[in-house]
Amino acid sequence: MSDEDFSGVNKEKKVVVLQSNYLPWKGYFDLIAQADLFIFYDDVQFTKNDWRNRNKIKTPRGAEWISIPCGTDLKRLINEVNISRHDWQTDHWNRIKINYSGAPYFGLYKDFFEEFYLSRVWANLSEVNQHLIVTISRQFLKLKTEFTNSTVFKPTGTRLDRLIDVLKKAGATEYVSGPSAISYISEEMFSKERIKLTWMDYSKYPEYRQLFPPFVHDVSIIDLLFNEGPEAVHFISSSSKLSA
């Protein structure tokens, strides 16, 4: 990841600001693909039973959760969350192997994931998430997006004001957001700051080869990677983007 100075607007710059998630679904990587700069927003409140520390994999019994144990303390920022146990690493790798060893491209990515889970003890949730997201984006999906952390910009304010402060300091001319933010985003505030607001539409993703029918979309990116391999990048783009 780059910690360079992103200030100053020299050209159009699409920016995404988003909390890191554990092995996120393809829509997360669609957002990354839309952006010139992706900012991990991990200096905000950690939320329990959320995508930060868990995701779903496909199994013969349907989609099942795999979760990183993070304890019960909610008075932490995401980047302050230390992982309370380490047996999850072996457990997650075993469950991934059991359910995906028969996928066409499991062997292509096996070495990376095996080393990730078994060769290092991971102590911090942000480090886990960001390492996986950046590696999958750059090495497996061949995305050219730049990555950095919101802490680089020393943001001020609360909630929406803080987000806009990050965007202004990053030199954003356009902010791309997932649809879940519609409930609290003020389009007027973005218009005032001359930052274009674009909403993602996740409703038109194509299906791909998938084990254990019926097909489901809302599973980890590893499901797509193991089933489609180098072609996975062609399945992370929804055909419709809505602009404000």
ChimeraX attribute file (.defattr): number of C-alpha atoms within 10 A of each C-alpha:
attribute: neighborCount
match mode: 1-to-1
recipient: residues
	/A:1	12
	/A:2	10
	/A:3	13
	/A:4	8
	/A:5	11
	/A:6	17
	/A:7	13
	/A:8	11
	/A:9	13
	/A:10	8
	/A:11	9
	/A:12	11
	/A:13	16
	/A:14	22
	/A:15	26
	/A:16	23
	/A:17	24
	/A:18	19
	/A:19	21
	/A:20	26
	/A:21	24
	/A:22	24
	/A:23	26
	/A:24	23
	/A:25	22
	/A:26	26
	/A:27	23
	/A:28	18
	/A:29	21
	/A:30	20
	/A:31	21
	/A:32	26
	/A:33	21
	/A:34	19
	/A:35	23
	/A:36	18
	/A:37	22
	/A:38	23
	/A:39	24
	/A:40	21
	/A:41	22
	/A:42	24
	/A:43	18
	/A:44	15
	/A:45	16
	/A:46	20
	/A:47	15
	/A:48	14
	/A:49	9
	/A:50	12
	/A:51	17
	/A:52	22
	/A:53	26
	/A:54	18
	/A:55	22
	/A:56	22
	/A:57	21
	/A:58	23
	/A:59	16
	/A:60	10
	/A:61	8
	/A:62	14
	/A:63	18
	/A:64	13
	/A:65	12
	/A:66	19
	/A:67	18
	/A:68	21
	/A:69	16
	/A:70	17
	/A:71	12
	/A:72	8
	/A:73	10
	/A:74	13
	/A:75	11
	/A:76	14
	/A:77	15
	/A:78	23
	/A:79	19
	/A:80	16
	/A:81	22
	/A:82	17
	/A:83	19
	/A:84	14
	/A:85	14
	/A:86	14
	/A:87	11
	/A:88	16
	/A:89	18
	/A:90	13
	/A:91	14
	/A:92	15
	/A:93	17
	/A:94	14
	/A:95	14
	/A:96	21
	/A:97	16
	/A:98	11
	/A:99	16
	/A:100	22
	/A:101	14
	/A:102	13
	/A:103	19
	/A:104	16
	/A:105	17
	/A:106	21
	/A:107	14
	/A:108	13
	/A:109	15
	/A:110	17
	/A:111	10
	/A:112	12
	/A:113	16
	/A:114	16
	/A:115	11
	/A:116	17
	/A:117	18
	/A:118	12
	/A:119	10
	/A:120	9
	/A:121	13
	/A:122	17
	/A:123	15
	/A:124	16
	/A:125	24
	/A:126	27
	/A:127	15
	/A:128	19
	/A:129	19
	/A:130	22
	/A:131	17
	/A:132	19
	/A:133	21
	/A:134	19
	/A:135	14
	/A:136	19
	/A:137	19
	/A:138	13
	/A:139	10
	/A:140	17
	/A:141	20
	/A:142	13
	/A:143	20
	/A:144	14
	/A:145	17
	/A:146	17
	/A:147	19
	/A:148	19
	/A:149	21
	/A:150	23
	/A:151	14
	/A:152	16
	/A:153	18
	/A:154	12
	/A:155	18
	/A:156	12
	/A:157	11
	/A:158	11
	/A:159	11
	/A:160	14
	/A:161	13
	/A:162	14
	/A:163	18
	/A:164	22
	/A:165	18
	/A:166	25
	/A:167	27
	/A:168	20
	/A:169	18
	/A:170	21
	/A:171	22
	/A:172	25
	/A:173	20
	/A:174	20
	/A:175	20
	/A:176	22
	/A:177	19
	/A:178	17
	/A:179	14
	/A:180	10
	/A:181	10
	/A:182	11
	/A:183	7
	/A:184	9
	/A:185	16
	/A:186	12
	/A:187	14
	/A:188	10
	/A:189	14
	/A:190	19
	/A:191	12
	/A:192	9
	/A:193	13
	/A:194	13
	/A:195	20
	/A:196	17
	/A:197	21
	/A:198	18
	/A:199	19
	/A:200	20
	/A:201	18
	/A:202	18
	/A:203	11
	/A:204	11
	/A:205	16
	/A:206	12
	/A:207	11
	/A:208	17
	/A:209	14
	/A:210	18
	/A:211	19
	/A:212	14
	/A:213	12
	/A:214	7
	/A:215	14
	/A:216	13
	/A:217	19
	/A:218	16
	/A:219	20
	/A:220	23
	/A:221	23
	/A:222	24
	/A:223	27
	/A:224	25
	/A:225	24
	/A:226	24
	/A:227	20
	/A:228	20
	/A:229	20
	/A:230	15
	/A:231	14
	/A:232	20
	/A:233	20
	/A:234	12
	/A:235	17
	/A:236	22
	/A:237	21
	/A:238	17
	/A:239	12
	/A:240	13
	/A:241	15
	/A:242	11
	/A:243	11
	/A:244	9
